[in-house]
Amino acid sequence: MRLSPEEKKRLITRLKRAEGQVAAVRRMVEQDHYCVDVLVQISAARGALSRVSQVILRSHVETCVQSALAHGDEAEQARKIDELMDVFARFSGSGDR
């Protein structure tokens, strides 16, 4: 992964926020909080992780994939495209992997 120091710092901050949100979900479950409140907290944690994954995916496409498509042989290009399709399937929730 090739992120600038500023990007990496922002990602780490978001990951720490997500960690805190997941810990809050655990505490809420332990303390029998209202279901909807727990679901809202889960949604917040998922949102934070989703933003992190978007940044990492963009970095991957702009570096690894772009390099393979510009300079790799056909087999490497095909592997990168298959890899991207797998990632897109995972993130879309389609399960077609």
C-alpha positions in Angstrom: 0.0 0.0 0.0 1.4 3.4 -1.0 -0.2 6.1 1.1 1.1 9.5 1.9 1.9 10.0 5.6 -1.1 12.3 5.8 -3.4 9.7 4.3 -2.1 7.0 6.5 -2.6 9.2 9.6 -6.2 9.9 8.5 -6.8 6.2 8.0 -5.4 5.3 11.4 -7.7 7.9 13.0 -10.7 6.4 11.2 -9.7 2.9 12.3 -9.3 4.0 15.9 -12.8 5.5 15.7 -14.2 2.3 14.3 -12.5 0.3 17.1 -14.1 2.6 19.6 -17.5 2.1 17.9 -17.1 -1.7 17.9 -16.1 -1.6 21.6 -19.2 0.5 22.2 -21.4 -2.1 20.5 -19.9 -4.8 22.7 -20.6 -2.8 25.8 -24.1 -2.0 24.6 -24.8 -5.7 24.1 -23.3 -6.6 27.5 -25.5 -4.0 29.1 -28.7 -5.0 27.2 -29.2 -1.6 25.5 -32.1 -1.0 23.2 -31.8 -2.9 19.9 -32.2 0.1 17.7 -29.4 2.0 19.6 -27.1 -1.0 19.1 -28.0 -1.1 15.4 -27.2 2.6 15.0 -23.8 2.1 16.6 -23.1 -0.9 14.3 -24.1 1.3 11.3 -21.6 4.0 12.4 -18.8 1.4 12.7 -19.6 -0.1 9.3 -19.6 3.4 7.8 -16.1 4.2 9.3 -14.7 0.9 7.9 -16.4 1.5 4.6 -14.6 4.9 4.2 -11.3 3.3 5.1 -11.8 0.5 2.5 -12.7 3.1 -0.2 -9.4 4.9 0.4 -7.4 1.7 0.3 -9.2 0.5 -2.8 -8.5 3.8 -4.6 -4.9 3.6 -3.6 -4.7 0.0 -4.9 -6.3 0.9 -8.2 -4.1 4.0 -8.7 -0.9 2.1 -7.9 -0.9 -1.7 -8.2 -3.6 -2.1 -10.8 -2.6 0.8 -12.9 1.0 -0.4 -13.0 -0.1 -4.0 -14.0 -2.2 -2.7 -16.8 0.5 -0.3 -18.1 3.5 -2.6 -17.7 2.5 -6.1 -16.8 2.1 -9.0 -19.2 -1.3 -10.3 -20.1 -1.4 -12.9 -17.3 -0.6 -10.2 -14.7 -3.2 -7.9 -16.2 -5.8 -10.7 -16.1 -4.9 -11.5 -12.4 -5.4 -7.8 -11.4 -8.7 -7.7 -13.2 -9.9 -10.9 -11.5 -8.7 -9.6 -8.2 -10.6 -6.3 -8.7 -13.7 -8.2 -9.7 -13.4 -10.3 -6.5 -13.0 -7.1 -4.4 -16.0 -5.5 -6.0 -18.1 -8.6 -5.4 -17.2 -8.6 -1.7 -18.0 -4.9 -1.3 -21.2 -5.1 -3.3 -22.5 -8.0 -1.1 -23.5 -9.9 -4.2 -21.5 -13.0 -3.0 -20.6 -13.9 -6.6 -17.0 -14.9 -5.8 
